[in-house]
Amino acid sequence: MNDTERMGAQLNKPAPLDPQSLRRMRITAGIDPESSGIEYGPLHRTIMPRSVCKTVRYVDYKSRDELAAHYMNDPNVDVSLIPEIDIVTGGALISDFVPDDSLDFVIASHVLEHVPDFIGWLETNLRLLRPGGRIALAFPDRRFCFDMAKQPTSFHEVIAAYFEKRTQPNFTQICDHILNSRKVTPAEIWDGRLNVDNAPSVHGSTGALSILRKLVTKTGYHDVHCWKFSDQEFIDMLTRIKAELHLPFEVLSLFPTRRNTTEFFAVLVKV
């Protein structure tokens, strides 16, 4: 190859994807943009934009205006990018809005860890899918985020929430979140500067206990990470749930947590 040919090859080489586009590609692996589905909680970082999939519907607890007002002063959220919310659940079940066997895909980025009933959420969303439909998930790896000091979720915990049909985190999960959340960045963990022993507490022991004394009598919803997994622990949990409860899915793909990041991606297919 001569110099002219090399220059032409360089000019024709596709531009590298930006991090957000690469992330979208990993989350939505195997989803046909011509199909129809829902995306939970898109906020300002939509995974399936309407420019790509015209039939996607966005789902959230609140309307766009309510979300914009809530995050107006949050420097981490660009409220101008929050899309119109098509299905405002207001705490109702998604099955109240979407018929069974009517969707080709469900996308949930950093949603499932907050859901009080892990198995119930999977079960419900599988019912909404047609055979061959996909659930695309982005999930935080407990080892590389503020969950690093918490124990991984056990099977008995997700089963208890399922049989209770839990709609809110229980107080044990709230205590775990308040007492054991750590101030960290993924780079500090990956390069070894911070670990379970030296990572500072988000609230401090005194502050955490003070918060919990108030929350123990509070009746409203308190948002926490109910479920904590590494990438492999997540797959192991799905495998056991499928085996013991016979839910109709297979794991189609897994993108493990990459260095200096905090999340992994999995796609499930309904069988």
N, C-alpha and C positions, 0 to 999 in steps of 0.2 A: 504494500500500500504506500503510495507516494504522499507527499505533504498535502497536496490538494485534496486527495481522497480522505486523508485523516481529518482535514478541516471540515469537509462535507459531512463526515460521520459525526463529528462533534456537534455541528449545527443541527443535524437531524435527530440527535439523541434527545429523548423525552426529558423535560425538566423534572427534577426530583419533586415528589409530593411534599407539601408543607405538613408539619406535624398534625394539624387538625384534620386534614384530608386523609392522611395515612391512618389516623385513629378511626375515622369514619369507615374507611375501607375494611379495617380489621373487625370492627363491631358488626358490620352488615355483610360479612362474607357469606355468599350463597343466597342473598335475598335479591329477587328480581324486582327492579324498580318499576316495572310495568304492573306488578301485583298490588294488592291493597292491604293495608294494615294500620296499626296504631303505634304511636310512640308516647311512652309515659314521661312526664316531667321534662320536656325539652329545655325549659328556661331559656338561656341565651346561647346555648351551644347545641343547636338542633343536630341530631345525627342523620335523619332522613329529611332533607329540605324539600319543600314542595317543588322547587326547580328541578329536582331529580325524580321525585315520585308525586304525581299530581293527586293520587288517591289516599295519601297518608292522612290520618287524623291524629291530632295532638290531644293528650289526656292529662289533666291535672286536677288537683283538689280545688284550685281557685281559678278565676277568670284571668285573662291577660291583664286587665286593668288592676285587679287586686294584686297580682304578682308584681307588676311594675311599681305599685305603691309600696309594697312590702320591701322591695329591694332597691328603692330609689337612692338610698344613701350608702349602699354596699359597694365599695370600690371594686369588688371582684365580679360584679354582675353588670353587664351593659344592657340596661333595660330596653334600649331601642331595638335589640335583637330578639326580644321575646316575641314569639309568634302568637297569633290568635289561637285560643284554646277551643277546640271543637267539642270536646266532651268535658264538662266541668262536673266532677263527681260530687263535690261537697261532702265527701265521706261515704257516699253510697257505693255499692259494688259495681264493678265494671260490667258485670253480666246484666245489670239493670239497663244498660245502654247499648250493648253489643250482643247480637244473637249468637248462639252456638254455631260452630262450623261455618263461620262467615268471613274469617280473616286468613290472609296468606302469611302475615308476619306480625310479630309483637317485638318492639324494641324497648329496652329498659336500661338506661345508663345511670348507674349509681342510684338505683331505686330499690332493688330487692333487699339490700342490706338494711333498709329502713322499715320494711314491711313486717308487721307483727307476726303474721302467720306465713312462714316461708313456703311450706308445702301447700297450704291452701291457695296461695298466689299462683304457684305452678299449676296446680290442678285446675283452677278457674281459667287461666289463660290457655292451657291446652285444650279445654272444651271450646274456646272461641275459635280455635284454628281448624282449618280444613286439614285432612290428611296430607302430609308433606309440608305443612306450614312450619315456620321457623320462629323460635324465640331467641333474639339476639341480646346478649347481656354484657354490660361492662360492670366490673365489681372491684372494689378496693382490696388489695392484698394487705391483710392485717399486719404483716411484717414490716411494711414500708410506709405506714401512715400513722395517724394518732392512735390507732388501735394496737400498736406494737406491744404494749404491756398487758394486753388482755389475752385470756385463754381462748383457744379455738373453740368454736361452737361444737357441741356434742349432738349425737343423734337423739338422745332423750330430750334435749331442749327443743328441737324442732318438732318432735312428736307431741310434746306437752302443749306447745302453742297450737298445733293442728287440732288436737282433740278438744282443746278449750275454745277453738274458733276465735282465737285472740284478735282483738281489734286495736289494742294499744300495747306498747311495751310494758312488761311487768316491772315492779319496783327493783327487783334484782338486776335487771338489765340497765335500768336508770342508774343504779348505784355503780355498776361496772363502768358505765360511760363517764360519770362525774369523777369517780375516784381514780380511774386508770387511764384516762386520755392523756397523751403526752404531746408537748410542743416539739415538733420535728419537721424536717424537710426530707424528701427521699434521698437527696444527695448525701446528707449528714449520716443517714443510716447505711447507705450502700458503701460509703468509703470508711465506715467504722468509727466515725467521730462520736456518734450517739448510739447507745444500745439500751436495753431494758433497764440496766442498772444506773445509767447516768442521764437518761433523757428527762428533762424537767416536766413536772406535772402541769397540766393546763390550769388547774384551779388551786393547787397546793392542798395539803391535808386539812388545814383549818378551814380554808375557803370551801373545800368540797363538802365537809361535814355540815357547814352552815347552809349550803345550798340544799343538801339532802333533807335537813330538818324541815325546810319549807316545802319541798316537793312531796314529802310523805303524805301530806294532807291535801295536796293539790289534786283537783279532779280533771283538769284539762289534759289534752294530749301533749306529751313531751317527746320530742323527736330525738332518737338516738340510733346508733348502729346496733340493731338487734342481733345481727349475725356476723361472725368474724371468721374468715378463712384465708389461707394461702391459696394459690392457684390449684395445687394438687389436692389440698383438703376439700376444696369446693367440688372437684370432680369426684373425689371419694364419697362425699356426701350425696351427690346426685346419683351415683351408682347404687348406694345403699337404699335411697328413697325409691328408686326404680325397682329394685329387687324386692323390697319388702311391701311396697304399696302398689306395685304393678301399674305405675303411671305410664301412659303410652308415649314415650319419647326415647330418642337416642341422642348422644352427644355427637354433633356433626363436626365441630372444630373447637380447638382451644388455642388461643394465643397467650402463652405464659407471660408473667410479669417481666418486663425488660428492665435492664439496669437503669438506675436513676429515675424510674417511674414508680407509680403506686398502684397500678391497676392491671387486671388481666381481662380477656374477652373470651366468651364462650357462645356458641350457637347450638341450640337444641332443635331437633326436628321431630314433629309429631308423626308417630307411626300407627 
